[in-house]
C-alpha cells in the first residue's frame, strides 16, 4: 500500500502571474488517496538514454532485455498516479507537438496519447532495442512517432515542440545541464517542459552528504556510473540556470507500510542500500531511517515503513 500526500512549496522565483501555480502550503488539504497495484516493475525505471557507460548502455540495447522491460512496465500504482499528474501539468489542448525524452518503449506515451487529437508525440531515445520493441507493439500507440537520438544532442530543429517532458530518467543523464539546454532549444517560445523524477532530501549536514553518496553508489551498480539522484532544488536550479521560468514545482510524497518493496519504484535498491548501511555504517543507517524509511527483518521477509518523494517541476521557455 502506498499513500499519497501532496505538499505545496514556496519558491524564490516569481509565481504570482501563473494561473497554474499550486497555492497549497502545508498538509491541510491532503487527499490521502491510496495507490493500489504492485505489478509495475518497481525497480526498473528506464534510464537508457543517459550517457556513455558502455556496460549499462549495452543492457538497454539488448532486444531481449528491452522486450522484458516492456512487459513489466505497466503504469499501475505510484508510477501511474504520477504520470497522470504530469500529463495534467503539460496543460494540453490536444493539438500540440510533444517531445517524449527517453521514451523507451513508449510506456508514458500510451496514456498521454489519450489526450491528443490533432497533435503528435515524438519519442526520442538512443537505445534502438527499446524503440524497436515500442514499434512492434500489437496495439500501436496512437499519435506517436519515434526518433533515435541522444538527450543532450537532440536531432530536431530549434523551436519545434510545443511541449516536452522527461519521466523517471533525469537521474540517469550524465549531462543533465546539456539535456535541459537542448530541450530549451527545441521548444517553441512559451513552450512547457515538465520534469518528473524521484528525489532525495536536501542535505543538511555531513551525515546527509555521506548518506547521499552511499545511495548513489548502490544504484550505480545496476544503472551505471552516471546515475545521480537530484533534489527538488537542484532540478529547479538546472532549469533556471538554462533560462527557463519555473512557475510550478510540486513535491508528491508516497507513504508505505508493507512487507517488502513491491509496488515502490526502485524500492529493491533502496532496501539494498539500507541493509548494507546497517552492517557498515550504523550512523548512516539511522539517518536513512529518519529521512526515508525504517526496515525490520523477520525470517525471509522485511517490513518497511516510510515515504519517498517525487518532484513534478514545470519549466517554461520565455516568449
C-alpha positions, 0 to 999 in steps of 0.5 A: 500500500502506498499513500499519497500526500501532496505538499505545496512549496514556496519558491524564490522565483516569481509565481504570482502571474501563473494561473497554474501555480499550486497555492497549497502550503502545508498538509491541510488539504491532503487527499490521502488517496491510496495507490493500489497495484504492485505489478509495475516493475518497481525497480526498473525505471528506464534510464537508457538514454543517459550517457556513455557507460558502455556496460549499462548502455549495452543492457538497454540495447539488448532486444531481449532485455528491452522486450522484458522491460516492456512487459513489466512496465505497466503504469499501475500504482505510484508510477501511474498516479504520477504520470497522470499528474504530469500529463495534467501539468503539460496543460494540453489542448490536444493539438500540440507537438510533444517531445517524449525524452527517453521514451523507451518503449513508449510506456508514458506515451500510451496514456498521454496519447489519450489526450491528443487529437490533432497533435503528435508525440515524438519519442526520442531515445538512443537505445534502438532495442527499446524503440524497436520493441515500442514499434512492434507493439500489437496495439500501436500507440496512437499519435506517436512517432519515434526518433533515435537520438541522444538527450543532450544532442537532440536531432530536431530543429530549434523551436519545434515542440510545443511541449516536452517532458522527461519521466523517471530518467533525469537521474540517469543523464550524465549531462543533465545541464546539456539535456535541459539546454537542448530541450530549451532549444527545441521548444517553441517560445512559451513552450512547457517542459515538465520534469518528473523524477524521484528525489532525495532530501536536501542535505543538511549536514555531513551525515546527509552528504555521506548518506547521499553518496552511499545511495548513489553508489548502490544504484550505480551498480545496476544503472551505471556510473552516471546515475545521480539522484537530484533534489527538488532544488537542484532540478529547479536550479538546472532549469533556471540556470538554462533560462527557463521560468519555473512557475510550478514545482510540486513535491508528491510524497508516497507513504508505505507500510508493507512487507517488502518493496513491491509496488515502490519504484526502485524500492529493491535498491533502496532496501539494498542500500539500507541493509548494507548501511546497517552492517557498515555504517550504523550512523548512516543507517539511522539517518536513512531511517529518519529521512526515508524509511525504517526496515525490520527483518523477520525470517525471509521477509522485511517490513518497511515503513516510510515515504519517498518523494517525487518532484513534478517541476514545470519549466517554461521557455520565455516568449 
